Amino acid sequence: MRVFSFEKLIAWQKARELALLIFKISKTFPKDELFGLTSQMRRCSISISSNLAEGSGRNSLKDKARFTEIAYSSSLELLNQVILCHDFEYINENEYILIREKLSEVTMLIDGLYKSQKKNTK
């Protein structure tokens, strides 16, 4: 079986793990949030790894960096949603800390990838 370049990216691997965690935890959200915050968080978490994957298929580093930047923005959007979930008491303190730690790791990796891509485009 062929392994694509994005599958080798640690940032993509960690973003995928984060999406799995978001899906698992969001199953416990109130049913009236199914088409609101639950759906938005799930789509956002998927967007992170998806943009890293899509960017890996681009030919120019400038294009790759653009998709990496979008992935980073999606991770910050997800952080905002996680903070709100904590405020609304949809997640407990342990879940909040776990998600924030994973998000911190993902954003750090994406930021490093982005800086590397931008540096090499000059």
DAQUINOR-V118735 format. One record per pair of residues at least 12 apart in sequence whose C-alpha atoms are under 10 Angstrom apart, sorted by sequence separation. I is the first residue (numbers start at 0). J is the second residue. If there is no record, write none. Layout:
i;j
I;J
I;J
//
This chain:
i;j
25;37
51;63
54;66
55;67
24;37
25;38
50;63
51;64
53;66
54;67
81;94
82;95
51;65
52;66
53;67
54;68
81;95
22;37
25;40
50;65
51;66
52;67
54;69
81;96
21;37
22;38
25;41
50;66
51;67
54;70
82;98
49;66
50;67
51;68
81;98
82;99
22;40
23;41
49;67
50;68
51;69
52;70
81;99
21;40
22;41
47;66
48;67
50;69
51;70
21;41
22;42
47;67
49;69
50;70
51;71
78;98
20;41
21;42
47;68
49;70
50;71
77;98
78;99
81;102
18;40
19;41
21;43
22;44
47;69
48;70
77;99
18;41
21;44
22;45
46;69
47;70
48;71
50;73
18;42
20;44
21;45
46;70
47;71
78;102
18;43
19;44
45;70
46;71
47;72
48;73
77;102
78;103
18;44
19;45
44;70
46;72
47;73
48;74
17;44
18;45
43;70
46;73
47;74
75;102
16;44
17;45
18;46
45;73
46;74
47;75
74;102
75;103
15;44
18;47
43;72
44;73
45;74
74;103
14;44
15;45
17;47
18;48
43;73
44;74
47;77
14;45
15;46
17;48
42;73
43;74
46;77
74;105
75;106
14;46
15;47
16;48
43;75
44;76
74;106
14;47
15;48
40;73
43;76
44;77
73;106
13;47
14;48
15;49
43;77
44;78
71;105
72;106
13;48
14;49
42;77
43;78
70;105
71;106
74;109
11;47
12;48
40;76
41;77
70;106
71;107
10;47
11;48
14;51
39;76
40;77
43;80
71;108
72;109
10;48
11;49
39;77
40;78
71;109
11;50
40;79
70;109
71;110
11;51
40;80
69;109
70;110
10;51
11;52
39;80
40;81
68;109
6;48
67;109
68;110
71;113
5;48
8;51
37;80
67;110
70;113
5;49
8;52
36;80
40;84
67;111
68;112
6;51
36;81
64;109
67;112
68;113
5;51
6;52
67;113
68;114
5;52
8;55
36;83
37;84
66;113
67;114
4;52
5;53
36;84
64;112
65;113
3;52
5;54
6;55
63;112
64;113
67;116
5;55
63;113
64;114
4;55
5;56
64;115
65;116
3;55
4;56
61;113
64;116
65;117
3;56
60;113
63;116
64;117
62;116
63;117
64;118
60;115
61;116
14;70
21;77
28;84
60;116
61;117
64;120
10;67
17;74
48;105
59;116
60;117
44;102
47;105
51;109
60;118
61;119
62;120
11;70
25;84
47;106
60;119
61;120
14;74
21;81
28;88
29;89
60;120
61;121
28;89
51;112
59;120
60;121
27;89
28;90
47;109
27;90
25;89
24;89
25;90
24;90
24;94
21;94
20;94
24;98
20;97
21;98
20;98
17;97
17;98
20;101
17;99
17;101
16;101
17;102
14;101
17;104
13;101
14;102
17;105
13;102
16;105
14;104
15;105
13;104
14;105
13;105
14;106
12;105
13;106
10;104
11;105
14;108
10;105
13;108
14;109
9;105
10;106
13;109
10;107
11;108
10;108
11;109
9;108
10;109
8;108
9;109
10;110
8;109
10;111
10;112
9;112
8;112
//
